[in-house]
Amino acid sequence: MEISRGIQDWCNVVGFYKVNIKTQCFGAAISYGGTLCVLNTATDAGRVEVFRSLEDSLGSKFSSEPIAPNPNPQIIVFSGPSGVGKDAVIKRLREVRKDLHFVVTATSRAKRPGEIDGKDYFFISKDEFLSMIEKNEFLEYALVYGDYKGVPKKQIRDYMAKGYDIVLRVDIQGASTLRRILKDSAIFVFLVAESEEALVKRLIGRKTESKEALLMRVASAKEELKNLNEFDYVVVNKEGDLERSVEIVGSIIDAEKAKVHQRRAAI
Ligand SMILES: Nc1ncnc2c1ncn2[C@@H]1O[C@H](COP(=O)(O)OP(=O)(O)OP(=O)(O)O)[C@@H](O)[C@H]1O
């Protein structure tokens, strides 16, 4: 017979015990005004009775309010060298975490065939873009080869208000700018390949770049590594192990949301 006692100094409760013999009898010993009652907690009715008598003994109801406050929605800024697998990781992450919103960037460039407004980008005119800049409606924006690209604040605010975590995919310069703006209020994740060799093979495998473009991307990747210390986390996206990278990023988000002192982004 194994007897485990607990909560002994709780008002009238004199002890819990678990009897582990063939009959599998579980119970709690409770004293009502000096009379010891043994309640059978093997049945639902017995458990309800024990629960109620504990409340009676304490003279108050047990609260069903959450003990820990709801975690703050988090902003995850995702960056890394071209071809490392940012899109692939984010795409899979969105499939496995339903409470994530991937921010769709606004751009003043014309829509290309096959692109969908609101999915690939929000396509807006240059005038509209300039008016939004004037009204301070972008978290960050840049002029890239004559076209504006920017992160609309409203989209982030709206989704954070609904409790969503926010994912932003930016290049290294974008990450530096966002770090200056958001400081420690967002989580900065840098994705790398396990080696330069693996990165180059991945880029070749994607078949989207010319030889010249490949050389440029590899050179930039080396430069970009120098910015690593501006980030909070580095995740190695190993060849053939996308799932593991997605798991690690998910764990980072979970750990951040379990922190006692959490990041709180105000956009
Ligand atoms: N862990 C992995 N193992 C093997 N292939 C991968 C892995 N992760 C991504 N890939 C593949 O590598 C290629 C590049 O990935 P992806 O387009 O997601 O990179 P990216 O970082 O978003 O690139 P860019 O910055 O140029 O847009 C894709 O063909 C993708 O399917």
The ligand as a Tripos MOL2 file, in Angstrom:
@<TRIPOS>MOLECULE
LIG
   31    33     1     0     0
SMALL
NO_CHARGES

@<TRIPOS>ATOM
      1 N1         15.8660   22.3970  -45.4810 N.pl3     1 LIG1
      2 C1         15.8250   22.3800  -46.8140 C.ar      1 LIG1
      3 N2         16.3210   21.3240  -47.4830 N.ar      1 LIG1
      4 C2         16.2860   21.2870  -48.8260 C.ar      1 LIG1
      5 N3         15.7910   22.2620  -49.6230 N.ar      1 LIG1
      6 C3         15.2980   23.3560  -49.0180 C.ar      1 LIG1
      7 C4         15.2770   23.4690  -47.5830 C.ar      1 LIG1
      8 N4         14.7260   24.6670  -47.2810 N.ar      1 LIG1
      9 C5         14.4190   25.2550  -48.4510 C.ar      1 LIG1
     10 N5         14.7530   24.4800  -49.4860 N.ar      1 LIG1
     11 C6         14.6270   24.7870  -50.9280 C.3       1 LIG1
     12 O1         15.6380   25.7510  -51.2050 O.3       1 LIG1
     13 C7         15.1930   26.6780  -52.1910 C.3       1 LIG1
     14 C8         15.2750   28.0930  -51.6470 C.3       1 LIG1
     15 O2         14.2900   28.2560  -50.6350 O.3       1 LIG1
     16 P1         13.4200   29.5820  -50.4970 P.3       1 LIG1
     17 O3         12.9510   30.0600  -51.8280 O.co2     1 LIG1
     18 O4         12.4240   29.3310  -49.4230 O.co2     1 LIG1
     19 O5         14.5700   30.5660  -49.9740 O.3       1 LIG1
     20 P2         14.4730   32.0890  -49.5590 P.3       1 LIG1
     21 O6         15.4150   32.2450  -48.4090 O.co2     1 LIG1
     22 O7         13.0700   32.4960  -49.3560 O.co2     1 LIG1
     23 O8         15.1050   32.7870  -50.8610 O.3       1 LIG1
     24 P3         14.9970   34.3100  -51.3970 P.3       1 LIG1
     25 O9         15.5100   35.1920  -50.2960 O.co2     1 LIG1
     26 O10        15.9190   34.3290  -52.5850 O.co2     1 LIG1
     27 O11        13.5680   34.5580  -51.7510 O.co2     1 LIG1
     28 C9         13.7650   26.2640  -52.5390 C.3       1 LIG1
     29 O12        13.8260   25.4770  -53.7120 O.3       1 LIG1
     30 C10        13.3170   25.4620  -51.3280 C.3       1 LIG1
     31 O13        12.3280   24.5090  -51.6530 O.3       1 LIG1
@<TRIPOS>BOND
     1     1     2 1
     2     2     3 ar
     3     2     7 ar
     4     3     4 ar
     5     4     5 ar
     6     5     6 ar
     7     6     7 ar
     8     6    10 ar
     9     7     8 ar
    10     8     9 ar
    11     9    10 ar
    12    10    11 1
    13    11    12 1
    14    11    30 1
    15    12    13 1
    16    13    14 1
    17    13    28 1
    18    14    15 1
    19    15    16 1
    20    16    17 2
    21    16    18 1
    22    16    19 1
    23    19    20 1
    24    20    21 2
    25    20    22 1
    26    20    23 1
    27    23    24 1
    28    24    25 2
    29    24    26 1
    30    24    27 1
    31    28    29 1
    32    28    30 1
    33    30    31 1
@<TRIPOS>SUBSTRUCTURE
     1 LIG1         1 GROUP 0 **** ****
